[in-house]
Amino acid sequence: MFVDEAVIFVKGGNGGNGCVSFRREKYIPHGGPDGGNGGNGGDVILRVNDKIDTLLDITSRVKFIAESGAHGKGSTKRGKSGKDLTIDLPRGTVVKDKESGRVLKDMSTSEESIVIARGGRGGRGNKHFATSTNQVPRQAEKGKPGEERRLILELKLLADVGLIGMPNAGKSTLLSRLSAARPKIADYPFTTLQPQLGIVELENYKRFVVADIPGLIEGAHGGIGLGDEFLRHIERTKLLVHLLDMSPLATKKPSEAYHIVRNELKQYNLKLVEKTEIVIANKMDLLDPETADECIQILEKEISKTVQPVSMVTGQNLGVLLIKIANALNEIQTQSNTPVMVSN
């Protein structure tokens, strides 16, 4: 199961109370105060763990509370500090404060960590309150409570290429043809009910990561169909590969399907439509060879984009498409001067 959102409660451990104690030993009539400090509460720490790829383990538990510090003791013995509580998260998790909606941290780097709820400080024992005018202090501090907050965890897939398009456009098939991924594939809409990742191997040990985003329909940004929960995964991709169904049996005209998906991206986040996009005309094997070229030309005029014709069944132009994707990623890397996952 792929789980990409969770709401949890986190709380740092409470600090231990300071101790009120007086030294009592034979032959020492004026031993004085010797109450020790309480221990500090443990912190709640969020940490990226690359071995985890969903938030499923997080959803099985609602509250995460770190260990509290022990109370202070006599003979100036300090209470033991509480143990920190570490929560492992998959890379790509965005941490938000539930009350304000503010983004607290974007956990996008391997082994990255952050203290999200600090433990309370331990209270001071009565030894700390002894002065020349108050030699027998009978007060001590209580430990401070740990920080607490409710968090929204949103997982956004980290992929170089995002496959987008209407349901049954052929995204899962393309992912399986380009990579080692084996997503479920069938001849009905909404075959893909959760995002799928695949790694595409190139020459010279280079590779890039592709994400198959479940089919988008009109109104997806508002939660219609599979909803907008998958749109967030497109935000992190560097390149969009937009698949259009050229089959005569397609439920929508290719140009109409293109504009529907583009509008959903725009409604969700205007920056999505600014991403580099490669448009693919899929299922070309189902068109009459004599009119196929004319269909592509008409489509290019209707959407004002260059279109790459392919066929997942016959493998037509898949090699050309792969080169086109790799070149586009390299160009994006050159322009932004930031690493793309096309690496050795």
N, C-alpha and C positions, 0 to 999 in steps of 0.2 A: 504493500500500500504506500502511495506517495502522499505524505502530509506536508503541506507548505504553509500552514498558519497555526498558531497556538497562542493562548492567553494564559499567563501564569502569574502567581503571586510570589514575590521574593522578599525575604527579610533577613537582615544581618542579625547575628546573635546578640543578646543583651549582655551588657557588661556586668560582671559580678559586683556585689556590694562590698564596701570596705568593712573592716572588722573593728569593733570596740573591744580592746583587751588591755590588761595591765600586767606587767611583769611581776611574778610572785615567786621569789626564790629565797631560800634560807640564807640568813646573814645579809640580805640585801633589802633593807627596810623601804627604800624609796626606788623601786624598780622603774617606775614610770610607764607611760603608754607604749604598747608594742603591737597595736593592731595593724595587720598588713592590708595591702590594697587588693581590690578585686581584679580578676583577670579580664582582659578585653574580649568582647564577643567576636566570633569568627565572621569573615566577609563572605558575601556571595559573589562568586567570580564566573563570568561567562567566558568560555574558551572555544576556539575553533578546532574541530577535530575532523580531519580529512577522511577518516574512516566512516563517517556518518553522512548520509545523503538525504535524509528526511527529518522531520520534526516528530516522527511517530513516538519515539521514546519519551519525549517531553510531554506529550498529551496524556500519557498514562498517569501523570502526577500533576496535581493542581498547585500545591504549595511547596516552596523550596525555602527552608528556614535553616540558617547556619547554627552551629552549636554556641550556646551562651557561655560566658566566662564563669569560672568558679568563684565563690566568695572568698575574701581574704581570711586569714587565720591569725591566731596569736603568734608571738615570737617573730613578728614582722614577716610572716610567711605570705607571699603573694599568691592569690588564686590563679589556677591554671587558665590560660587563655583558651577560648573555644576554637575548634578546628574550622578552617575555611571550607565552604561548600562550593565545589566547582561543577558547573553545568556545561556539558559538551554540546556544541551546536555545529551543524554543517556549515561549511564555507558558503557565504552568500546570504547569511541571515541578517535582516535589518531589525534592529531592536528599537521599539517605540514605547514611550510612556503612555499608558492607556488613558490616563486622565486628561493630559494635555494634547496627546497626539504627536508630540515632538519626537523627532528621531534622535535617539541617544547614541547609537553606534551602528555602523555598517560593518559587519564582520566579514570582510572580503579577503583577508590575508591568512595564509596557513599559520596555525599555532598562535594567532592573535588572541589576546585576552583583555578583559576589562573588569574592574571591580564595580559591580552594578548596585550593590547595597552594602555599605560599610557596617561593620559591627560596632556596637556601643562601647565607649570607654569604661573601664572598670573604675569603681568608686575608690576614693582614698580612705585608708584606715585612720584611726584616731591618732596614730603617731605623727601624722602630718600636721595635726592641729595643735601640737604642743608648742607653747611659747613661754617666755619668762613670766608672763602674768597669767597664763592658763596652763599650769603644769599637769593638771589632771583632766584633760579633755574627754568628754563622754559622747562626742558626736563623731560620726563617720558618714561618708557619702554613699548614696545608693548608686548602683551602676546605671549608665545611660542606656536607653533602649536602642536597638539597632535600627538602621534605616529600613524602610519598607516601601514597596511600590508594586503596582500591577503593570505587567509588561505585555505588549503585543509583539510576537515574533513572526516575522514574515520571511519566508525563504524565497529568494530569487535565484533561479538557475544561472550559473556562470558558464556561458557558452559564447563562442565566437560568432556562430551563425544560427539564426532563428528561422525555422521553416514555418511560414504562415500561409493562410488561405482558407477558403470555405471548407466545410466538412466534405470528406471523400474526394479531395482534390489530388491526393496521392502523396501527401507528406510522409506518412509512415513508410510507404514503399520506397520513396527516395532515400530516407534515412537508412533503411535496410540495404539498399543497393550501394550506398556510398560508404557505409561503416560496418562495424561488426555487430551493431545493435540489431535485435530481432523483435521489434514491436509487433503487437497484435494487428493483423491486417484483415479486412473483410470488405465486402461490397455494399456496405450500408453506412450512413452518416454516423458521426461520433464514435468511430471505431476507437480512437484514442481518447481515453477518459482521464489521462494524466500525462504530464510532459515526459518525453523520452529523450535520453541523451545517447549520443554515439560519437566515437572518435574516428576521424577519417585520417588514414595514413597516406602520406605523400612520399615522394622520392627523397633521398638524403636524410631519412629518419625524421622528416618534418611531419607535423600533424596539426589538426585543429578540431575543436569540439562543436558538434551540431546538436541543436535542441529542436525536437518536433513539438511545436505548440499545438494543443488541441484546436480543432476547427472553430473558427469564429463566425458568428452569424450576426445579422442586423440586430442591434440593441445589446450586444454582448457587454459593452462598457457599462451598461446599467444592470447587468446581472441576468440577462435573458439567455436561454440556452444553457451552455456550460458556465455562463457567468463571466465576470471580469477577473476571477481569481487567477486565470492563466495569463492575462495581459501583463501582469507585473513581471513575468519571466522574460518578456521581450525587451524590457528596459535595459537589461545588462548586455544584450547581444550587440555586436559591433556591425553586423551585416544582416540584412533581411533577404531571404529568398522566398519570393511570393509565387506560389503555385496556382495556376488557373486550369480548370477542367475544360478541355476542348472537345470532349465527347458530345455527340449529337443528343445524348440522353441526359446531359447535365441539366440540373434543375434551374440554373440561371445562365444567362448569356455571360461569356467570359469577361467582357468589359464591365458589365453590371456587377458581377461578383468582385472584380478588382476594386471598384469604387466603394462598395459596401465595406470591405475589409479596411481599406485606407481610411474611411470615415470613422470606423470604430477605433483605430489607432489614434486618430486626431482627437476624438472625443475623450479618450482616456488620458493621453499625454501628448501634447503638441510636438514634443521633441522626438517622438517615435517616427513621425512622417519625415523627419529630417535625416534619418539614418540612410546610409547607402543601401540601395535595393536592386536586386536582380530579379527580373520577372521571367517566369518559366511557363510555357504553354505545354501542358502535359497531355498524355493520351493521344498523341499525334497519329498513332497507328490506327485509330478509329476513324480518321478522316480520309476522304477520297484523295489519293496522292496528286491528282490533277488540280485540285482546288486548295490543297493544304497551304501552299505558299501565299495564295491570295488571301486566305483566312488570317494568316499571320500579319500580312500588310494592313489589312483592315483593322485588326486588333491594335496594332502599333499606333495607328492614327487615332483610334478612339480613346486610348489611355495616354497618348503622348510619351510612350516609353519604348525602348528597344526590348524585344521579346526573344527569348531563346527557346526554340521548339525542342522538345524531348519526348521520349517514350520510355517509361519504366519497364514495359513488357519486352520490347525489342532491344533496349539499351541504346537506342538512337541518341547520339549527341551527349551521352552521359560523361564521356571523357572530356569533351569540350566544356561542359558545364563545370566539371571539377577544376579545370585549369582557370576558368573564369572566376570561380569563387576564391581560389588561392591567390590570384592576382589582385582581386579586390581587397582581400585581407591585408596583403602586403602594402598596398597603396594606402589603406587606412592607417597602418602602422607607421608608414613614412610621414604621413601628414600630421599625425597626433604625437609622434615620438614617444608613444607608450607601448609597452609590450603587448603583442597579440599572441594568442596561444598557438600560432604557427611557429613551432620551435623544434630545435634539434633534440 
